[in-house]
Each structure stands twice: as structure tokens, then as C-alpha cells.
């Protein structure tokens, strides 16, 4: 009789545990945003306007998605819409989770626009988030060279050693 009670309790426990797993798995956020997926598909087929539209929908749906900001800004930059790309990336720097990529893209955009002081600021922000980010290191070095900032260049290079 005692064994049957233990078996029933174990059955109930395992049933409850399995139910809990199913319930929790249904509550998790999908790993991929459907708008981001559609945007990537349009981008792969060179439908840039449609891809941009989907990336913007992805941003509205989930403002923390870094890839949506980065992909949308790359399309805008390729179309020569620099100010719109800049504004979108600034928005991303406020809401996105992994900000180092956003700051790197802002740095690259400022560098392209020959605003080396702004580029330096954005590269520094990227490095504040991830001090091993090689592209940000290279961008910072190039910006320091173009702003003739020898003192900061020397101290930055020494800090890398």
C-alpha cells in the first residue's frame, strides 16, 4: 500500500513537472522576429526597399533587436540617406540590447561623413561596451590619426599593449 502511494505521488510530480515545462516553453519569446526574417529574405533577393520596410516593422515590434537597426541603417547608407540612418542608429543606441554594434555603425557613418571627432566619440562608446571590438579599435585609431591627436593616440596604443 505504501509503495502504491509513493508511485502515485511520483506520477503526479512528474506529470506536473512535464506540464510546467510545456507551459513555460509556450511562454518564451520566439528566437527570430518574423519581420526580421522577412527583411533578411528580401535583402537576400536584392529587394532593398521591401527589406527596409520589414526591418522598420521589426524595430517597431521589438525595439531591442540590434540586427534590425544595423540592417536598416546599412540599406539607408547604401541609398545615401545618411541622416535617416544616423537617426535610426541613435534610436537603436537607446533601445537595443547590444549597443556596441550600434555605436560602431554610428562611428563608421560619422567617419564616412568626415566627422572624425564624432566618429571618435562613437568608437569610444563601442569600446566602452566591448573593449576588444577590433573594428572599433581600428576606427578609433584612424579617427585619432585624422584628428591629429598624437597625445591620445600614444596613450591609446600604449593601453593596447
Secondary structure, 3 states (H helix, E strand, C coil): CHHHHHHHHHHHHHHHHHHHHHHHHHHCCCCCCHHHHHHHHHHHCCCHHHHHHHHHHHHHHCCCCHHHHHHHHHHHHHCCCHHHHHHHHHHHHHHCCCHHHHHHHHHHHHHHCCCHHHHHHHHHHHHHHCCCCHHHHHHHHHHHHHCCCHHHHHHHHHHHC
